[in-house]
Amino acid sequence: MQRTLITFLGTGRYDETLYRWQGIGEHRTPHVAAALSTLWNAARIVVLATEAAQAVNGERLRKSLAAANQPQPVFKRLSDGRSESELWLQFPVIREAVEEAASEEMLFDVTHGFRAQPFFAGAVLSVLRASGLKPNNLALVYGEYRSQEPVSPIWDLTLFIELVDWAQALALFLKTGVADPVVELSREVQRREAKKAIAAGSRNIPSFGRLVGAIERFADDLATLRVASIITGYEQMDSRKANARGSGAILLDAIRQCREEVLAKVPPLALILEQLAESVVALSAARLHSPEGQRAQFALARHYLKLTRYPEAAVVVREARVNTHAPGESAVEVNSPDFDDEQRRLADAQFAAQDPHSREIADIRNDIEHAGFRQQPLSAKALQTRIDRLVHRFATADHVDSNGSSQEPLPSPRGSTLFVTRHAGAREWAARQGIAVDRIVEHLDPAEIQAGDLVIGTLPVHLAAEVCSRGARYWHLVLELPAERRGLELTAQDMQRFSARVAEYRVERIP
């Protein structure tokens, strides 16, 4: 494969010195480009130079290369870079030089870059790599001229290119969940460290490959919406299902076990480990058909939302809501040998018929599934807003029961807790929620309320205001009731289905 050397030319004086490139060799020459071309066996040399630099040192460079039996250079004119507009004029010149060598091995020498040229060149390389233009093999070097010493070293700065790649890979992973570039870079580091260990006769072979594999597995599950595989784990063979573990939990374990080694061997990856652990810590449960499983599903929907992956967030919320209408575990536990497609269809039908949010969720799903091919499709911004609202409606509470109701824990009152209701279903629902009540009353006498009491109910606004004015706390019983069920007696199961919960309100009359 042909090799291209890209180098800068300055206006300074070049004195002969012995350049040494560690592990490659050494060569005596007045110009580092001649040393690099000789030691690296370049077939083509491209020189980035201003008009002044070419006038002062262009011919000397040609002679230096000829004396070393190296190819004659191709000059590309750079602006002086004295202003922002002149810097931008350097961009297409550097871009052209890199693009011409994109299919070759490339050595980029920044030794004689003047003013901002080396930094700007690095930024251009970063942009080009982000756009997909990556030479087969790119190395970055700097020749340090030491006038008072017999040897001047050539430093390998290729780590800068690797850091650019890490920056792009980590940004992509954190913003979208796509992990392929992170996995590729991590495995390259692992191979490099393994070679070093073997060469040194050490048995301390890197083990952070476990973390890399866990990241890849989690990202694959995330990309393909494998909810059960992420949260509880999934195995195809029935004999292995009992030992399945969620890819979220596996990733969390790998982060904990490999943290120190990654910090030492792969510092860029170490930067995001805590953030990554925080993202997956809520995405695991022993069973999907449980309060813990519901919380994990809603946390997953929230995670997709954070990654701006709106369709996946909407799908996860819908399936989590369907799970609340399942007649049993066989309609929910995908990893179980007893999972039953017919029971799942029944849960789906129950959701469509009974869930107060089913119509809204179905409308969002249809708009997504048909890619907007419908009458009056929602705009992108409106669809994002609706999905965001849908996810946060179910995914922001600290406690979610197996029927999908979200319930904040009630504080311990300094006085008594009163539940104002005349409905047996409401009393049973409160008991199921573990809400401790001192007294249940059908009608509230505000005169009985003391400072420090806690009152639960569906009070008229003026009574709720009087409760608050007496120093008590008011928690309103909230229901998402469809119009056709309003005014009808509800069972405890009905209340769970309609997302019953209590939320604190402070009500005050404005004089």
Protein Blocks (a to p, Z undefined) as FASTA:
>chain_A
ZZdddddddfbdcdddddddehibccddfbfklmmmmmnopabdcddddfklmmmmmmmm
mmmmmmnopacdddddddehlafklmmmmmmmmmmmmmmmmmpccdddfklpghjlmmmm
mmmmmmmmmnopacfbdcdddddddfkbcbdcdddfklmmmmmmmmmmmmmmmmnopakl
mmmmmmmmmmmmmmmmmmnopabdcfklmmmmmmmmmmmmmmnopaklmmnopafblklm
mmgccfklmmmmmmmmmmmmmmmmmmmlmmmmmmmmmmmmmmgcfbfbbfklmmmmmmmm
mmmmmnopaklmmmmmmmmmmmmmpgbfklmmmmbmkbcfklmmmmmmmmmmmmmklmmm
mmmmmmmmnnopaghiacfklmmmmmmmmmmmmmmpfbdcfkopacddddddfbdcdddd
fbfklmmmmmmnopacfbdcfbdcfklpcghiacddjddfklmmmmmmnopacddddddd
dfklgoiacdfklmmmnopacddddddddZZ
